Amino acid sequence: MDKQRKKELKKEYLRQELIKQSQSDDEIMANIARLKLGIPLASLDKNSLSKLNDADLEGKLLFKIEELISNRLKSDRSKYEVSIVESLSKEFKLIYYSDLLHGNIFNGGFESYYVNTAGCYILDTIEVLRILNYTEIINLLEKSIGLFIQMTKSDKGGYLSGDINFWKQNSEKIDNSYFQKQAKSLNFDMLDTEFYEIEHEFTKKRIEFIRSNLSNYEI
């Protein structure tokens, strides 16, 4: 059997496994498989969203937002994912950016967040989160930017896996010294602890906002 045939068989095997997974009773695993296969997820309207409990509300919306991003990437391969995300509505970005923060901070802290994203979303994240009128998260993220600026100037800057060019372009519009002053005498571990302390209230504020604006989340 030649190499090409082996590749084709392996690809078909993986596709069949994804099809099985897409029919799983585990909704999260099933949705992940459907996204990979390009199978459309069920639409979410105001009525169906209103019936979801708090634990499921953001999760279901996040899958639909990721599907939307994926479809736009497929329809226009000349675009970067960053530009597609930034073109989303503030309501959708609230969920996407919050998940990005949570996923990284609870799996490595703020340092992990900046290593993985290279700061490409952080300024837009702050602007989007202002809709919650929750100053604690804004102040915390501003301090994290100050530490990130220090990070880019240190040896750790070489470990960034994201595209630093997006940060360089965006950071030309801000006062770097302002953010560095916010981070004076701080470190990422201290900010991680602060995030854990406000995480419950941060989540509560998001859920309240989403439920108050369900018509803007139909997708």
Backbone torsions as a table, in degrees:
resi	resn	phi	psi	omega
1	MET	NA	127.1	-177.5
2	ASP	-77.8	167.9	-175.6
3	LYS	-62.6	-39.0	-178.7
4	GLN	-62.2	-41.7	179.6
5	ARG	-65.7	-39.2	178.0
6	LYS	-61.8	-40.9	179.0
7	LYS	-63.5	-41.5	-179.4
8	GLU	-64.5	-42.4	179.6
9	LEU	-65.8	-40.6	179.0
10	LYS	-64.9	-42.0	179.4
11	LYS	-62.3	-42.4	-179.9
12	GLU	-68.3	-38.1	177.7
13	TYR	-61.3	-45.9	-179.9
14	LEU	-64.4	-36.6	178.3
15	ARG	-64.9	-42.4	179.0
16	GLN	-64.6	-37.0	177.7
17	GLU	-65.4	-38.7	177.8
18	LEU	-66.4	-38.2	178.0
19	ILE	-61.2	-43.5	177.1
20	LYS	-61.4	-44.2	-178.6
21	GLN	-64.1	-34.5	-178.6
22	SER	-66.6	-16.0	180.0
23	GLN	-103.6	10.1	-177.7
24	SER	-68.1	152.9	174.7
25	ASP	-73.4	-18.2	176.2
26	ASP	-79.0	103.4	-172.5
27	GLU	-61.3	-37.0	-179.8
28	ILE	-63.9	-48.9	179.2
29	MET	-63.8	-38.8	179.8
30	ALA	-63.9	-42.4	-179.6
31	ASN	-67.4	-37.5	177.0
32	ILE	-60.5	-44.3	179.7
33	ALA	-65.1	-42.2	179.9
34	ARG	-62.7	-39.1	177.6
35	LEU	-62.3	-43.1	-179.8
36	LYS	-65.9	-34.4	-179.0
37	LEU	-84.0	-12.5	-177.8
38	GLY	79.9	19.9	177.9
39	ILE	-82.6	122.2	-177.7
40	PRO	-58.4	136.8	175.2
41	LEU	-83.5	157.8	-179.6
42	ALA	-62.0	140.6	178.5
43	SER	-68.7	154.3	178.9
44	LEU	-120.7	116.2	176.4
45	ASP	-106.9	176.1	-175.7
46	LYS	-58.0	-39.7	-177.9
47	ASN	-66.1	-47.1	-179.2
48	SER	-67.7	-35.2	178.6
49	LEU	-66.3	-38.4	-177.7
50	SER	-65.3	-22.2	-178.0
51	LYS	-87.6	-10.7	-178.5
52	LEU	-77.9	144.3	174.3
53	ASN	-77.1	167.2	-175.6
54	ASP	-58.6	-36.8	-176.6
55	ALA	-66.1	-31.0	-176.8
56	ASP	-95.1	-21.6	-171.9
57	LEU	-56.6	-56.3	-178.7
58	GLU	-66.9	-37.1	-177.9
59	GLY	-61.8	-46.1	-179.9
60	LYS	-66.6	-39.8	178.2
61	LEU	-65.9	-38.2	-179.8
62	LEU	-61.2	-42.7	178.3
63	PHE	-60.5	-41.5	179.7
64	LYS	-67.8	-36.5	178.0
65	ILE	-67.1	-41.3	177.9
66	GLU	-65.2	-35.3	176.0
67	GLU	-64.3	-42.8	178.9
68	LEU	-61.4	-45.3	178.7
69	ILE	-62.0	-44.9	-179.7
70	SER	-60.8	-43.5	-179.6
71	ASN	-64.8	-38.3	179.4
72	ARG	-69.9	-34.6	176.4
73	LEU	-65.2	-39.7	-180.0
74	LYS	-68.7	-35.4	-177.1
75	SER	-78.0	-22.6	179.2
76	ASP	-143.0	87.4	-175.2
77	ARG	-72.7	-5.3	178.7
78	SER	-82.0	-11.9	-177.2
79	LYS	-92.0	148.3	173.8
80	TYR	-85.1	151.3	178.4
81	GLU	-60.0	-36.0	-179.7
82	VAL	-58.2	-45.4	-178.0
83	SER	-67.5	-33.5	178.2
84	ILE	-69.0	-43.9	178.6
85	VAL	-61.2	-44.7	-178.0
86	GLU	-66.9	-19.4	179.4
87	SER	-85.5	-7.3	179.2
88	LEU	-69.0	163.8	176.1
89	SER	-66.8	157.2	179.5
90	LYS	-61.7	-30.7	179.1
91	GLU	-65.5	-43.7	179.5
92	PHE	-70.9	-38.6	179.5
93	LYS	-65.7	-31.1	177.3
94	LEU	-56.3	-44.9	-179.3
95	ILE	-72.5	-45.0	-177.1
96	TYR	-64.1	-48.5	-178.2
97	TYR	-67.3	-37.8	179.7
98	SER	-65.0	-40.4	177.9
99	ASP	-65.0	-38.4	178.8
100	LEU	-62.9	-41.0	176.8
101	LEU	-64.3	-52.7	-178.0
102	HIS	-58.5	-49.0	-176.0
103	GLY	-58.9	-38.8	-178.8
104	ASN	-82.2	-43.6	-175.6
105	ILE	-67.2	-34.3	178.3
106	PHE	-85.1	1.3	176.7
107	ASN	-134.0	48.0	177.6
108	GLY	135.6	-9.7	175.7
109	GLY	85.4	-175.2	179.9
110	PHE	-59.2	-34.9	179.5
111	GLU	-60.8	-41.6	177.4
112	SER	-63.2	-40.7	178.8
113	TYR	-57.3	-46.4	-177.0
114	TYR	-75.9	-32.8	176.0
115	VAL	-62.9	-42.2	-175.8
116	ASN	-79.0	-28.3	-176.2
117	THR	-109.4	-15.7	-176.0
118	ALA	53.9	29.4	175.0
119	GLY	72.5	12.0	-172.6
120	CYS	-65.8	-26.6	-177.0
121	TYR	-107.2	-9.9	-165.7
122	ILE	-62.4	-40.1	-178.8
123	LEU	-68.0	-40.9	177.4
124	ASP	-68.8	-34.3	177.8
125	THR	-59.3	-45.7	179.7
126	ILE	-61.3	-44.4	-179.6
127	GLU	-63.0	-40.8	179.8
128	VAL	-66.6	-43.2	-176.2
129	LEU	-68.7	-12.8	177.0
130	ARG	-63.2	-21.9	-179.7
131	ILE	-66.3	-15.9	179.7
132	LEU	-84.1	-13.9	-175.9
133	ASN	53.8	43.6	-179.5
134	TYR	-121.0	92.1	-171.7
135	THR	-64.0	-26.1	-177.4
136	GLU	-60.1	-42.6	-178.8
137	ILE	-72.2	-34.6	178.3
138	ILE	-64.8	-47.5	-180.0
139	ASN	-60.7	-40.3	-179.5
140	LEU	-64.7	-44.7	-178.9
141	LEU	-68.4	-33.2	176.7
142	GLU	-64.7	-39.5	176.8
143	LYS	-64.9	-37.3	-179.6
144	SER	-65.9	-33.3	177.4
145	ILE	-63.8	-41.0	178.3
146	GLY	-58.3	-42.2	178.3
147	LEU	-69.9	-34.3	178.1
148	PHE	-65.6	-40.0	177.7
149	ILE	-59.7	-42.7	176.6
150	GLN	-62.6	-38.6	-178.9
151	MET	-62.1	-41.7	-178.3
152	THR	-66.7	-21.6	-179.2
153	LYS	-94.2	-3.5	-178.3
154	SER	-105.7	-177.4	178.1
155	ASP	-63.3	-27.1	-178.4
156	LYS	-67.3	-18.7	179.3
157	GLY	-59.5	-24.4	180.0
158	GLY	-75.5	-10.3	-178.5
159	TYR	-93.7	-0.4	-178.2
160	LEU	-65.8	129.4	-179.2
161	SER	-98.1	-15.3	177.3
162	GLY	-82.2	177.3	-180.0
163	ASP	-86.9	106.6	-176.3
164	ILE	-67.3	-16.7	-177.5
165	ASN	-63.2	-33.8	178.4
166	PHE	-64.8	-41.1	177.7
167	TRP	-65.1	-43.6	-178.6
168	LYS	-59.4	-41.5	179.4
169	GLN	-65.9	-46.1	-177.3
170	ASN	-71.5	-34.5	-175.5
171	SER	-72.1	-12.9	176.4
172	GLU	-67.8	-18.5	-176.1
173	LYS	-94.2	-1.7	-174.5
174	ILE	-118.1	165.5	176.5
175	ASP	-92.8	97.1	-177.3
176	ASN	-57.5	-35.8	-177.4
177	SER	-64.5	-33.0	178.6
178	TYR	-60.3	-47.8	-177.5
179	PHE	-69.9	-35.4	179.0
180	GLN	-66.8	-33.1	176.7
181	LYS	-66.8	-36.4	179.5
182	GLN	-63.8	-28.7	-175.1
183	ALA	-97.4	7.8	-177.0
184	LYS	-57.6	130.8	177.8
185	SER	65.7	18.8	179.4
186	LEU	-112.3	166.8	172.4
187	ASN	-142.2	170.3	-175.9
188	PHE	-62.8	-35.7	179.4
189	ASP	-60.4	-39.6	179.4
190	MET	-65.6	-38.6	179.3
191	LEU	-70.9	-34.7	176.6
192	ASP	-59.4	-46.2	179.8
193	THR	-61.0	-41.7	179.4
194	GLU	-63.9	-38.3	178.8
195	PHE	-64.4	-43.8	179.5
196	TYR	-59.5	-35.0	-177.3
197	GLU	-70.8	-31.2	-177.7
198	ILE	-104.3	-1.8	-173.7
199	GLU	-57.8	-41.7	-179.0
200	HIS	-61.9	-46.3	-179.5
201	GLU	-68.5	-36.7	177.3
202	PHE	-59.8	-46.0	178.5
203	THR	-64.7	-42.5	179.0
204	LYS	-58.9	-43.4	179.8
205	LYS	-63.3	-40.7	179.8
206	ARG	-64.7	-47.0	-178.8
207	ILE	-60.8	-42.3	178.7
208	GLU	-61.2	-41.7	179.7
209	PHE	-65.6	-45.5	-179.2
210	ILE	-60.4	-47.2	-177.9
211	ARG	-66.6	-26.1	178.4
212	SER	-82.3	-8.7	-176.4
213	ASN	-135.5	38.7	-174.5
214	LEU	-58.2	-33.2	-179.0
215	SER	-63.8	-24.0	178.7
216	ASN	-84.8	-2.8	-178.8
217	TYR	-110.5	6.7	176.6
218	GLU	-67.6	128.8	-174.3
219	ILE	-153.7	NA	NA
